[in-house]
Amino acid sequence: MSSPQRKATSVAKTATPKRFVFLLLDRFTMLSFAGAIEPLRIANRVAGHELYRWVLAGEGEMVTCSNGAAFKLDIGLEEIERDDVVLVCGGIDVQRASTRGVLNWLRREARRGVTIGGLCTGAYAVAKAGLLDGKKATIHWENQDGFLEEFEQVKLTKSVFVMDGNRWSTAGGTSSIDLMLKVIAGEQGEDLANTVADQLIYSAIRTDQDTQRLSIPTRIGVRHPKLSQVIQMMEGNIEDPMSPADLAEEVGMSTRQLERLFRRYLNRSPKRYYMELRLQKARNLLMQTDMSVINVALACGFASPSHFSKCYRSHYNTTPYRERGTQGMAVPAIGGRLSI
């Protein structure tokens, strides 16, 4: 990499560099971790002196991330400085990785006033420790259904990252970069943050007002305002499904016109599309929570477990009970199928 432009070298030296403690949970996601640590490294390089330090913490001496790479830990779950920032790096099967030792350590450091954040599914561990109650937070969109069911006291958003006082969270993937650029800008100025972004070839810096998912037209590959409106209503009414007639009426068309619209652009009926949305949420809840199959069925708008099981088998070629039995294998518990 060529030497960075020195437009940010006027950053004043600090008496003590700010330290980040990266708590690496078993099978954490490397992308979110790298997206947080690299801006700190580059900020030091651009400034020409040490602004930030970091250590890797966790249980044991080594930890393996979700892609199989192993990391040697610098410290265990020991007492840290009050000015440190803890960033919990989560990934696949974060429920199992959120051990009693991890949760107790997070609670202890929180009582001492330490700033604590969750990267990717790390927000689950922070919430499980009770540190996000009454706070705004975010987590990867695939994990939101299960998170909402388990942590009712958390004000879950769809933002790419959230900073609510001394509790931070990101949605996973590259959102860690946005969070750290925000931190650098707040502490060292916009010029340094923008230079770091340039070094990362990161041209579209997002704020906490940006949402993590693509718009409905982009997701489905169709730009039709009424179709997007209907899908938005479907996604917002999973527990109490709306009838095709009611959906059609809401957008000012007949049921037959709605049928033609879905057939033309999505090659399925509105009823079929709606069912797939409900079954996808059901699968998320089965894999991400300890909810009973009956409660999952009710949460997804099914009047009876037998009807739910029949529809689930037809779509996924397995029953909800067998799906629950494969938890942690083909599809991780928290962290989703993609676990980015």
C-alpha positions, 0 to 999 in steps of 0.5 A: 500500500502506498503511503497515505496522504498526510492531510491528517497528520496534525492530530495531536498526540494523546498522553495515553492511547485509547485501548480496545479489548476485543472479546472473541467468542468461539466461531466469531465472524472475521469480517466484523472483527477485521472491519473494527480493528483495521480502521484503528491500525490505519488511524495510527499509521496516518496520524504518525503516532499511536492513537489506539491500542488493542488486545484480544481477550477470551476464554482459554489461550486460543479461539477459532473464528467461523472460517477456521482461522485461529487466534492467540489471545492476549488476555483472559477474562480479567479486570481491565481499565475503566477507560477501555472499550470492550467489543464482543465479536460474535458469529455462529452459534453465539448462544453456546458461545455466550458462556456463564464466564463471558456473561459474568465478566461483561456484567462485572466490567459494565458495573465498573462503567466500561463501554461495551459493544457487540459486533455482528451477533456479539449484541446477543451476548451483551443483551443476554448479560442484561446490558441492553435493557432499555437501550437501542441496539441492532443485530444482523437482519437474519437474527432479528426475529429470534432477538426480538422474542428473547429480549423484549426490553431491548429497543431493536432497530434495523440500523447498520450500527447503534451507539446508545450511550456506552452501549454499542452494536453493529449489524455485522459484515462491514458495519464495523467499519462505519462504527469505527469511522464514527468513533475516530471522527468523534475523537480525532476529527472528520479529516482523519476519519475520511483519510482512513476511509480513503485508505480502506477504499470505503467510499460510502460511509454510513451513519446510524440512520442507515438501515442494513437491508436493501430496499424491497425493490432492490431485493426482489429485483422489481421496481413496482410501487404497489408490489413493494407496498404489498410486500412491506405490509406482508412483512409487517403482519406475520403473526396476523396475516392479512387476506389477499382481498385486504392487501389489494384494497389497501393499495387500491386494486382488485384481488385479481389484479393483485394475483396478476401482479405477483404472477407477472413479477414473482411467478407465484401467487400472493398467498404463496409468497406470504406463506414463504415469508411466514415459514422463513420467520418460523425457521429463524425462530426454530433455529435461534430461540428456545420457543416451543413449536406451538409458540413458533406456529402462533407467532407466524400466523398458524392456527394449529401446530398440525397445519404449521407442520404440514406447510413446513414439511411441504416447503423445507422437506422436514418437520419443525421438530426435526429442524429443531433437532439439527440446530447448530449443524446445517444452520447455526443457532444465532448468526443465521445461514450466512453469518456474515 
